[in-house]
Amino acid sequence: MFTAGRARILTWAAVVATALSSTLLLEGTADAVAPVQLGGGSGIYVEQLDDPTSSAQCTLTAIGFDSENRLVGITAGHCGEVGARIAAEYTRSGGIGMIVQKSANNDWAVIQFDPSRVDPTRQVAQSTIAGIGAPPKIGDIACKNGRTTGFTCGPVWEATGNWFRSQVCANHGDSGAPVLLGDRLVGMVVAGTNFDAGPISIELPACTGSGDIIHEPELSTTIAMVLADINRHGGVGAGFRVF
């Protein structure tokens, strides 16, 4: 399990009540026949199995294929449970996929998509994912693309092989957002944390979007750790490669 050693960690999923969860969003409709385009940075709705009137707003980390050439995606594990159905946010197209496995400890989830309903893409807004990169180092300028706060960049100031902290902007709904160095996927947004200066821990406000200078640091898992853990679990998602 990765650990930041911090007193306060806020997960970045946003759970919203909606009467559409069990109908339009998650079942699919006749006017949603055309495949929906999804890539790293796309917003998704995740069914909440303990409350059929609610869904979580999260962000897709990446989309691609596993070793069996199944169309799969990755997002944060706290977004939903195994068996939760997925809908695309902007088209509200339901019936496109389902969480098939997850790790609560390392906070990842694998989504298996219906290839007849999903058109994978490398580019979402300002970000392009062309491959997997090594974990970032202190001083690197990382960028993330999330459904809530969009495309933002900031310095990495704490890094390990399993997780890193940076000043990229994130807020609720950005859970799962891809973190990039250039066009290489290096991490996944999972939480906000306090700012620590030696023995002093300072609680800063959550980031509101691009241009917000003073905000809490963001915690990301490294994609290297996530993919290695998925491979250890085996099954759907193992051998993941980006589209």
Backbone as a ProteinNet text record, in pm:
[ID]
protein_1_A
[PRIMARY]
MFTAGRARILTWAAVVATALSSTLLLEGTADAVAPVQLGGGSGIYVEQLDDPTSSAQCTLTAIGFDSENRLVGITAGHCGEVGARIAAEYTRSGGIGMIVQKSANNDWAVIQFDPSRVDPTRQVAQSTIAGIGAPPKIGDIACKNGRTTGFTCGPVWEATGNWFRSQVCANHGDSGAPVLLGDRLVGMVVAGTNFDAGPISIELPACTGSGDIIHEPELSTTIAMVLADINRHGGVGAGFRVF
[TERTIARY]
84.9	0	87.2	55.4	128.5	78.8	164.7	123.4	197	126.3	187.3	235	195.5	237.4	179.9	60.2	-0.2	-122.2	-153.1	-266.2	-398.6	-400	-526.9	-511	-589.9	-591.9	-737.1	-766.7	-902.2	-908.3	-992.9	-1008.1	-1083.9	-1047.7	-1098.7	-1215.7	-1286.1	-1410.7	-1520.8	-1612.4	-1727.6	-1852.8	-1924.1	-2045.4	-2164.8	-2242.2	-2356.3	-2483.9	-2589	-2718.9	-2780.6	-2829.7	-2894	-2997	-3112.7	-3219.4	-3189.4	-3082.7	-3050.8	-2960	-2910.2	-2808.1	-2850.8	-2970.9	-3012.7	-3085.1	-3099.4	-3168.8	-3077.7	-3085	-3010.8	-2859.9	-2805.7	-2660.8	-2599.4	-2668.4	-2603.1	-2663	-2773.8	-2833.6	-2810.5	-2790.4	-2778.2	-2916.8	-2922.9	-3050.9	-3038.6	-3152	-3152.5	-3079.1	-3079.9	-3012.6	-2865.4	-2813.5	-2672.3	-2606.3	-2650.7	-2600.5	-2458	-2428.1	-2295.3	-2190.7	-2073.5	-1968.1	-1926.7	-1898.1	-1852.6	-1699.3	-1639.7	-1494.2	-1443.8	-1351.4	-1294.8	-1143.9	-1077.9	-933.1	-892.2	-763.5	-715.1	-749	-824.8	-872.3	-1020.8	-1086	-1231	-1305.7	-1416	-1499.9	-1588.8	-1606.7	-1693.4	-1782.6	-1899.2	-1985.7	-1968.1	-1958.3	-1941	-2056.7	-2129.7	-2241.9	-2195.2	-2273.3	-2246.9	-2339.6	-2282.2	-2363.3	-2440.1	-2392.2	-2462.4	-2573.1	-2585.7	-2689.6	-2725.8	-2830	-2864.8	-2909.2	-2929.9	-2968.3	-2848.1	-2727.2	-2607.8	-2504.4	-2420.9	-2305.8	-2187.2	-2066.6	-1944.9	-1895.6	-1854.3	-1788.4	-1638.3	-1576.4	-1433.3	-1372.9	-1244.2	-1173	-1102.3	-1108.6	-1039.8	-890.4	-807.7	-662.5	-607.6	-648	-598.5	-688.8	-685.1	-758.8	-662.8	-683.8	-595.3	-640.2	-544.8	-575.5	-489.4	-544.1	-464.6	-401.3	-340.9	-267.4	-358.8	-488.9	-586	-659.6	-607.7	-665.4	-807.3	-840.5	-966.5	-951.4	-1055.2	-1052.7	-1077.7	-978.8	-987.6	-942.6	-985.7	-943.3	-904.5	-839.3	-795.1	-847.4	-890.1	-924.8	-893.3	-924	-895.6	-988.4	-932.9	-1010.3	-1123.6	-1108.4	-1214.1	-1334.6	-1328.3	-1443	-1561.8	-1537.9	-1649	-1602.5	-1698.5	-1670	-1678.7	-1624.4	-1633.8	-1781.4	-1816.3	-1954.7	-2023.9	-1961.8	-2020.9	-2016.1	-2127.7	-2136.1	-2086.2	-2040.7	-1975.7	-2057.5	-2063.9	-2124.3	-2028.9	-2033.4	-1954.4	-2022.4	-1943.8	-2003.1	-2069.2	-1996.5	-2046.9	-2159.3	-2161.2	-2270.9	-2376.3	-2343.1	-2430.3	-2468.9	-2372.9	-2394.7	-2369.7	-2471.1	-2457.9	-2431.6	-2413.2	-2392.2	-2261.2	-2160.1	-2034.3	-1926.1	-1940.7	-1836.4	-1868.1	-1778.9	-1799.3	-1663.2	-1656.6	-1536.6	-1530.4	-1418.3	-1405.7	-1305.4	-1216.6	-1131.5	-1073.5	-1029.3	-975.4	-883.6	-807.1	-726.2	-758.9	-810.3	-835.3	-703.6	-606.4	-478.4	-402.4	-395.1	-318	-406.2	-535.5	-631.1	-637.2	-655.8	-678.9	-798.4	-860.3	-969.9	-952	-982.7	-980	-1123.4	-1148.1	-1278.1	-1268.1	-1357.3	-1364.6	-1473.9	-1436.4	-1529.9	-1586.3	-1704.8	-1766.3	-1707.1	-1627.5	-1561.4	-1658.3	-1782.8	-1881.3	-1941.5	-1917.8	-1976.2	-1873.8	-1743.4	-1638.1	-1534.3	-1503.2	-1400.4	-1280.9	-1171.5	-1058.5	-983	-930.5	-852.2	-732.2	-622.9	-504.7	-512.7	-594.5	-597.3	-731.2	-725.7	-842.4	-804.6	-872.3	-839.6	-690.3	-617.3	-476.4	-379.1	-424	-329.9	-335.3	-217.9	-204.4	-122.8	-170	-97.1	-44.2	87.7	150.1	223.4	236.1	306.9	319.9	387.2	409.2	549	561.6	690.8	734.9	861	915.7	859.4	857.4	807.2	881.6	811.2	875.7	976.3	1062.1	1161.8	1129.1	1183.9	1166.2	1217.8	1136.4	1173.1	1110.7	1063.3	994.6	866.1	827.9	700.2	601.1	506.5	406.2	277.2	198.8	68.6	-37.5	-157.4	-267.3	-387.8	-476.3	-598.1	-715.9	-796.2	-907.9	-1040.1	-1148.8	-1280.7	-1330.2	-1275.3	-1322	-1236.7	-1106.4	-1018.3	-939.1	-960.1	-898.9	-750	-680	-537.7	-457.3	-381	-301.3	-164.7	-66.4	71.2	128.9	229	295.9	416.9	505.8	628.4	603.6	682.4	686.3	784.5	742.6	833.1	851.7	790.5	816.8	787.7	879.9	862.4	920.4	847.7	896.4	862.4	895.6	863	715.4	640.3	498.7	403.9	449	363	448.1	383.6	452.6	352.9	404.3	321.2	367.5	270.9	302.2	201.1	224.2	132.7	43.8	21.8	-82.3	-215.6	-304.9	-433.6	-530.1	-598.1	-699.5	-810.1	-926.2	-1040.4	-1133.8	-1246.3	-1339.1	-1383.8	-1378.3	-1408.7	-1284.5	-1168.5	-1042.6	-977	-1037.6	-983	-962.6	-842.4	-810.5	-744.6	-740.8	-685.5	-542.2	-508.8	-371.8	-275.4	-158.5	-50	58.5	103.7	190.7	320.2	424.6	545.1	550	517.5	504	385.5	411.2	302.6	314.5	388.5	407.8	328.6	249.2	170.3	261.7	264.6	353.1	277.1	151.1	80.7	-68.3	-135.1	-280	-314.7	-397.3	-443.8	-531.8	-502.3	-587.2	-637.7	-566.8	-610	-542.5	-598.9	-534.5	-474.9	-370.3	-302.6	-269.7	-232.3	-182.6	-47	-10.1	124.8	207.5	320.2	406	535.9	567	694.9	762.7	849.4	910.7	804.3	801.6	702	565.1	554.4	429.9	347.9	222	131.9	24	13.8	-76.6	-187.9	-310.6	-424.7	-457.5	-433.3	-459.2	-591.7	-651.9	-777.9	-756.2	-862.7	-857.6	-845.4	-784.7	-765.6	-898.1	-920.1	-1044.8	-1029.8	-907.4	-886.8	-759.8	-733.2	-613.5	-604.5	-486.4	-466.1	-474.9	-524.1	-528.9	-388.8	-318.9	-177.6	-160.7	-239.5	-223.3	-331	-287.4	-381.6	-306.9	-381.1	-318.9	-245.4	-137.9	-67.3	-156.2	-122.2	-197.8	-111.9	-173.4	-106.4	-143.7	-43.1	-64.7	8.1	-50	23.5	102.5	214.9	288.8	221.3	216.9	153.5	236.4	367.1	451.4	406.7	378.6	330.9	193.9	104.7	-31.4	-29.2	44.6	45.5	112.7	217.7	281.9	185.1	104.9	9.5	-103.4	-149.6	-250.7	-196.5	-71.6	-10.6	-1	28.3	34.8	-101.5	-207.2	-342	-381.5	-332.6	-369	-512.2	-555.7	-692.3	-708.1	-829.6	-859	-772.3	-707	-620.9	-473.8	-439	-296.9	-232.9	-112.3	-43.4	-93.9	-145.8	-205.6	-105.9	-152.7	-76.8	-171.9	-122.8	-209.9	-245.8	-361.8	-410	-313.9
-120.5	0	123.8	221.7	346.4	427.1	509.1	594.6	725.9	833.2	965.1	1010.2	937.8	976.8	1110.5	1142.8	1271.6	1253.2	1355.2	1346.7	1355.3	1423.7	1445.3	1415	1322.3	1291.9	1295.3	1376.8	1387.9	1320.8	1220.8	1160	1254.9	1250.2	1350.1	1302	1200.8	1166	1260	1293.4	1374.7	1291.1	1261.2	1180.7	1275.4	1258.4	1347.5	1265.9	1312.2	1245.9	1281.8	1180.7	1205	1098.4	1139.5	1044.2	967.8	1007.6	942.8	821.6	798.5	695.8	559	516.2	380.4	373.2	487	485.1	535	663	716.9	699.3	730.8	732.1	593.3	494	365.5	251.3	271.4	164.3	180.8	302.9	326.4	349.9	432.9	465.1	463.1	469.4	462.9	579.5	698.5	813.3	818.3	710.3	704.8	585.5	555.4	438.7	460.6	581.4	609.3	592.4	534.8	519.1	654.7	656.9	777.6	777.9	893.6	904.3	927.3	841.9	852.1	838.1	913.8	903.2	950.4	946.3	995	1141.6	1173.6	1308.7	1324.3	1222.5	1228.2	1211.2	1284.4	1268.4	1146.3	1074.7	958	962.7	897.8	872.3	726.5	703	568	536.5	432.1	389.4	361.5	406.8	377	264.2	145.1	26.3	30.8	111.1	119.4	224.4	298.2	400.5	419.2	352.1	357.6	494.6	589.8	725	815.5	762.2	845.3	785.5	872.8	828.4	915.3	863.2	940	1001.7	1126.8	1192.6	1171.4	1109.9	1085.3	1110.4	1087.9	1111.4	983.6	953.9	836.7	867	777.3	795.6	770	659.3	619.4	511.4	494.9	388.1	315.2	185.7	106.8	-37.4	-126.3	-268.6	-348.1	-460.6	-548.1	-658.4	-753.8	-858.9	-947.8	-947.8	-1025	-936.9	-815.2	-718.5	-675.6	-681.9	-625	-473.9	-398.7	-254.1	-221.2	-159.8	-134.2	7.9	55.1	184.5	173.2	276.5	281	409.3	401.5	519.5	492.2	587.6	570.2	466	385.2	277.8	325.3	442.6	488.4	543.8	546	596.2	500.3	370.8	276.3	134.8	45.3	-94	-182.3	-302.2	-399.2	-426	-420.3	-435.9	-303.6	-192.3	-61.1	-29.7	18	51.9	194.1	217.4	342.4	413.7	545.3	627.3	739.6	783.3	898.6	1025.4	1119	1238.3	1329.9	1368.5	1475.2	1430.7	1305.1	1256.5	1185	1156.9	1079.8	946.8	887.8	757.7	647.8	568.4	459.7	327.7	223	89.9	73.5	154.4	150.6	67.5	36.8	-38.8	-63.2	-135.5	-174	-192.5	-156.9	-186.8	-337.9	-398.9	-544	-588.4	-500.9	-530	-400.1	-403.2	-282.9	-320.2	-223.3	-236.2	-119.2	-149.3	-43.5	7.5	-82.4	-42.8	53.5	23.1	106.5	197.1	196.3	294.3	299.4	184.6	181.2	92.3	118.2	34.3	13.9	-107.3	-140.3	-144.7	-71.4	-70.4	-148.6	-243.3	-309.3	-241.7	-189.6	-116.6	-206.4	-171.2	-234.4	-168.4	-240.9	-178.5	-128.9	-176.4	-125.6	6.7	43.3	165.7	274.6	240.3	334.9	346.8	469.5	500.2	560	484.7	535	646.4	741.1	850.4	879.9	926.7	965.5	1108	1190.2	1332.2	1373.2	1440.1	1499.3	1642.4	1738.5	1880.3	1902.8	1959.6	1994	1879	1764.2	1656.2	1544.8	1488.5	1372.2	1267.3	1144.3	1034.4	943.7	946.2	866.3	744.7	734.3	620.5	635.6	539.1	536.3	588.3	672.7	727.7	681.8	702.9	670.2	765.9	726.3	815.8	948.9	1057.3	1188.7	1204.9	1304.8	1338.2	1474.9	1500.1	1630.6	1739.6	1841.7	1950.9	1941	1822.5	1809.9	1893.8	1944.9	2013.5	1915.4	1872.8	1775.5	1848.4	1786	1841.2	1733.3	1775.3	1680.3	1733.1	1639.9	1676.6	1613	1693.7	1642.2	1701	1628.2	1671.6	1795.4	1824	1938.5	2062.9	2050.7	2168	2175.3	2080.3	2088.7	2058.8	2121.3	2097.3	2198.9	2149.7	2237.2	2173.8	2257.3	2209.3	2265.6	2197	2243.6	2158.6	2206.6	2133.9	2013.5	1910.9	1794	1825.7	1811.9	1846.8	1736.3	1621.5	1502.6	1382.2	1285.2	1174.3	1045.6	935.2	799.6	715.3	588	500.3	467.3	490.5	454.4	573.6	690.1	807.9	933.8	1044.4	1173.1	1283.6	1394.5	1510.8	1626.3	1704	1815.1	1926.9	2037.9	2151.2	2161.7	2049.6	2054.6	2074.2	2142.9	2176.8	2059.5	2023.5	1917.7	1947.4	1891.4	1909.2	1790.7	1791.2	1678.7	1653.1	1526.3	1486.7	1462.4	1510.8	1488.8	1355.6	1279.6	1147.6	1065.2	1009.7	929.3	1008.7	1140.9	1223.5	1183.5	1175.6	1141.2	1254.7	1217.3	1312.8	1282.5	1385.8	1368.9	1447.9	1392.2	1467.6	1468.9	1583.1	1588.3	1504.4	1406.8	1318.5	1179.6	1168.8	1040.6	1037.2	933.2	914.6	866.9	941	904.6	881.6	924.7	909.6	926.1	910.5	919.6	1001.8	1102.8	1184.6	1100.4	1105.3	1032.6	1117.1	1222.9	1293.5	1428.5	1508.7	1631	1609.7	1682	1664.1	1799.8	1796.1	1915.7	1955.1	2080.2	2125.8	2115	2043.4	2022.1	2097.9	2178.1	2250.2	2209.4	2106.9	2052.6	1995.4	2034.8	1980.3	2046.4	2149.1	2223.6	2171.2	2140.3	2094.3	2200.8	2249.2	2359.8	2310.9	2335.9	2297.6	2412.7	2390.4	2491	2461.9	2560.2	2536.1	2450.6	2383.2	2305.8	2401.2	2354.1	2435.8	2454.3	2573.1	2601.7	2599.6	2592.4	2587.9	2658.7	2659.9	2722.9	2868.3	2908.9	3044.2	3054.9	2949.7	2946.6	2911.7	3008.6	2989.9	2918.2	2954.9	2899.6	2793.5	2669.1	2559	2439	2342.6	2226.3	2141.6	2074	1983.5	1866.5	1807.9	1694.4	1568.5	1459.4	1330.3	1244	1187.7	1097	966.9	858	732.8	731.5	660.9	648.2	542.8	567.9	470.5	342.7	353.2	233.4	139.3	194.4	111.6	53.6	137	91.2	-24.3	-8.9	-114	-241.3	-226.2	-344.8	-419.5	-345.6	-409.2	-476.4	-412.5	-475.5	-605.1	-603.1	-725.1	-835.2	-798.7	-898.7	-962.2	-882.6	-936.2	-1028.6	-998.1	-1077.2	-1050.1	-1118.6	-1102	-979.8	-926.6	-812.8	-693.4	-633.2	-517.8	-550.9	-676.9	-715.2	-697.9	-646.7	-620.7	-495.8	-400.7	-280.3	-202.1	-158.5	-66	42.4	164.9	275.2	264.6	318.4	318.7	398
0	0	0	-84.8	-80.4	38	93.3	204.1	195.9	219.9	215.4	352.3	455.9	589.1	631.8	589.7	617.7	706.9	786.6	878.1	805	690.7	622.3	475.1	426.3	283.2	237.1	138.6	86.1	-49.7	-63.6	-195.3	-285.6	-414.1	-506.9	-592.2	-551.2	-621.3	-573.8	-661.9	-623.8	-645.9	-539.5	-550.6	-560.9	-666.9	-689.6	-701.2	-638.3	-649.5	-783.8	-854	-982.9	-1011.1	-1054.8	-1086.7	-1213.9	-1285.5	-1412.2	-1395.2	-1273.9	-1254.8	-1305.4	-1274.4	-1309.2	-1443.6	-1511	-1639.4	-1749.5	-1781.7	-1895.4	-1880.7	-1763.6	-1748.2	-1756.8	-1705.3	-1687.3	-1768.3	-1832.6	-1911.4	-2061	-2107	-2250.2	-2310.1	-2414	-2474.2	-2624.9	-2691.7	-2837	-2900.6	-2832	-2890.6	-2852.8	-2793.7	-2757.6	-2825.8	-2948.1	-3019.9	-3069.8	-3117	-3170.3	-3060.8	-3093.5	-2992.4	-2934.8	-2806.2	-2739.3	-2738.8	-2762.4	-2764	-2622	-2578.3	-2444.1	-2448.4	-2361.6	-2346.5	-2209	-2179.4	-2051.7	-2032.9	-1927.8	-1904.5	-1926.8	-1983.7	-2004.5	-1872.2	-1857.3	-1740.2	-1752.4	-1642	-1639.7	-1516.5	-1528.1	-1413.9	-1372.8	-1243.2	-1190.2	-1096.4	-1127.2	-1044.1	-902	-803.7	-663.3	-619.2	-600.7	-578.1	-446.7	-350.9	-222.7	-223.9	-334	-345.1	-491.9	-539.6	-681.9	-730	-638.1	-679.1	-699.2	-679.9	-688.1	-782.2	-834.3	-912.9	-875.8	-896.9	-870.1	-999.5	-991.6	-1103.4	-1087	-1185.6	-1180.7	-1318.8	-1330.5	-1455.7	-1497.8	-1625.5	-1679.9	-1689.7	-1636	-1640.8	-1779.9	-1837.3	-1969.4	-2024.5	-2154.9	-2220.8	-2314.3	-2328.2	-2414.1	-2418.3	-2433.9	-2447.9	-2350.5	-2303	-2217.2	-2300.3	-2234.7	-2305.9	-2389.3	-2359.7	-2437.8	-2538.8	-2560	-2655.6	-2619.9	-2491	-2444.5	-2430	-2463	-2448.2	-2301.4	-2237.3	-2093.7	-2062.5	-1947	-1896.5	-1751.1	-1701.2	-1561.8	-1499.8	-1373.6	-1296	-1150.3	-1062.7	-920.6	-858.8	-769	-709.1	-620.4	-557.6	-466.9	-541.8	-675.1	-752.7	-750.1	-733.4	-733.9	-707.7	-693.3	-660.4	-785.3	-773.2	-881.9	-912.2	-1039.3	-1081.7	-1111.2	-1072.4	-1098.7	-1247.8	-1301.4	-1442.7	-1466.6	-1589.8	-1626.2	-1733.6	-1724.1	-1828.4	-1864.1	-1988.7	-2031.8	-1984.4	-1931.5	-1872.4	-1974.9	-2077.8	-2164.6	-2256.2	-2297.3	-2379.8	-2296.5	-2171.3	-2083.1	-2146.8	-2215.6	-2279.1	-2177.3	-2148.1	-2053.7	-2123.9	-2042.6	-2096.7	-2169.4	-2133.8	-2209.6	-2143.1	-2014.5	-1947.7	-1801.6	-1735.2	-1595.7	-1527	-1398.9	-1320	-1299	-1337.5	-1327.7	-1222.4	-1181.4	-1067.1	-1014.8	-886.7	-824.5	-709.4	-664.5	-544.3	-453.2	-334.9	-237.7	-181.2	-162.2	-104.4	-193.8	-322.7	-415	-501	-472	-524.9	-677.1	-741	-885.9	-916.5	-1028.8	-1078.1	-1227.2	-1273.6	-1416.2	-1467.3	-1575.2	-1640.6	-1770.9	-1792.6	-1922.4	-2003.1	-2119.3	-2204.7	-2314.1	-2358	-2473.5	-2598.2	-2677.8	-2792.8	-2899.5	-2895.6	-2990.8	-2945.4	-2818.9	-2763.1	-2736.2	-2743.6	-2705.7	-2815.9	-2852.4	-2951	-2875.9	-2857.9	-2779.4	-2851.9	-2773.9	-2830.6	-2741.6	-2803.1	-2726.7	-2675.6	-2739.3	-2706.5	-2648.2	-2533.9	-2471	-2433.8	-2494.1	-2472.8	-2498.7	-2401.9	-2424.8	-2405	-2357.4	-2326.7	-2430.1	-2456.5	-2543.8	-2471.3	-2471.3	-2408.8	-2519.3	-2537.8	-2643.6	-2589.5	-2457.5	-2400.2	-2249.5	-2188.5	-2043.8	-2013.4	-1911.4	-1872.4	-1734.4	-1703.3	-1571.6	-1467	-1340.2	-1235.3	-1235.8	-1204.9	-1207	-1093.9	-1109.4	-1009.5	-950.3	-833.3	-770.2	-863.8	-883.9	-973.1	-1110.8	-1148.7	-1277.6	-1276.1	-1392.1	-1406.8	-1468.1	-1387.5	-1430.4	-1466.2	-1552.3	-1590.3	-1574.6	-1541.7	-1529.1	-1606.1	-1644.5	-1715.3	-1643.5	-1575	-1497.1	-1541.4	-1517.7	-1563.9	-1489.1	-1369.3	-1291.7	-1315.3	-1299.7	-1307.1	-1436.6	-1526.7	-1658.9	-1661.5	-1754.4	-1777.8	-1698.8	-1601.5	-1515.1	-1491.4	-1460.8	-1441	-1311.1	-1258.3	-1137.5	-1107.3	-1019.7	-988.2	-897.1	-917.9	-828.1	-715.9	-592	-482.4	-378.8	-401.1	-319.2	-406	-410.2	-504.4	-449.4	-471.5	-443.8	-566.3	-560.1	-671.5	-681.4	-572	-568.4	-575.6	-529.2	-529.3	-533.3	-565	-563.3	-532.3	-482.5	-455.9	-543.5	-589.2	-678	-657.8	-724	-716.5	-840	-910.6	-1013.7	-941	-1003.9	-943.4	-955.7	-847.1	-852.4	-753.2	-780.3	-691.8	-712.2	-642	-647.9	-791.8	-832.4	-968.6	-1052.4	-1003.3	-1074.8	-1038.3	-948.2	-914.5	-1040.4	-1054.2	-1172	-1282.7	-1271.9	-1379.3	-1412.7	-1540.9	-1579.1	-1545.6	-1495.3	-1472.8	-1575.4	-1644.6	-1760.5	-1747.1	-1807	-1839.8	-1991.6	-2050.6	-2195.5	-2240	-2328	-2373.2	-2311.8	-2200.5	-2132.8	-2002.9	-1987.1	-1865.6	-1753.6	-1641.5	-1530.3	-1400.3	-1390.8	-1264.1	-1276	-1161.9	-1150	-1026.4	-1042.1	-929.8	-837.4	-707.3	-612.8	-496.9	-456.5	-335.4	-321.6	-229.9	-186.1	-47.9	-14.9	113.8	176.2	303.3	369.1	312.6	332.8	301.1	428.1	421.4	537.5	522.4	621.7	627.4	756.7	748.2	868.8	959.8	1086.7	1179.3	1167.3	1082.7	1071.5	953.3	979.4	875	853.8	731.1	700.3	608.7	648.2	565.7	470.7	343.3	241.4	171.2	106.1	35	-88.7	-130.4	-253.8	-372	-478.8	-597.4	-670.6	-722.4	-792.3	-943.6	-992.1	-1136.1	-1176.9	-1306.4	-1359.5	-1313.6	-1269.1	-1219.3	-1068.7	-1002.4	-856	-805.8	-746.9	-711.5	-578.6	-479.3	-344.7	-322.2	-317.6	-296.6	-240.4	-189.7	-128	-231.9	-189.8	-281.1	-321.5	-433.3	-487.4	-480.5	-438.9	-428.4	-547.7	-611.9	-725.1	-699.8	-747	-753.4	-883.8	-886.4	-1011.7	-1097.9	-1227.4	-1315.9	-1321.5	-1297.6	-1294.5	-1183.5	-1065.2	-953.9	-985.5	-1039.8	-1069.9	-1169.5	-1278.5	-1381.2	-1329.5	-1248.9	-1191.4	-1099.8	-1023.6	-933.4	-1012.5	-1119	-1204.3	-1263.4	-1306.2	-1361.8	-1256.8	-1131.9	-1024.9	-1000.3	-1011.8	-992.8	-1107.9	-1229.4	-1346.2	-1389.5	-1493.4	-1541.1	-1629.1	-1633.1	-1719.1	-1678.1	-1774.5	-1748.7	-1745.3	-1716.7	-1710.7	-1847.9	-1849.7	-1975.4	-2045.2	-1966.5	-2024.8	-2110.7	-2224.3	-2309.7	-2355.7	-2363.1	-2401.9	-2548.6	-2582.7	-2719	-2807.5
[MASK]
+++++++++++++++++++++++++++++++++++++++++++++++++++++++++++++++++++++++++++++++++++++++++++++++++++++++++++++++++++++++++++++++++++++++++++++++++++++++++++++++++++++++++++++++++++++++++++++++++++++++++++++++++++++++++++++++++++++++++++++++++++

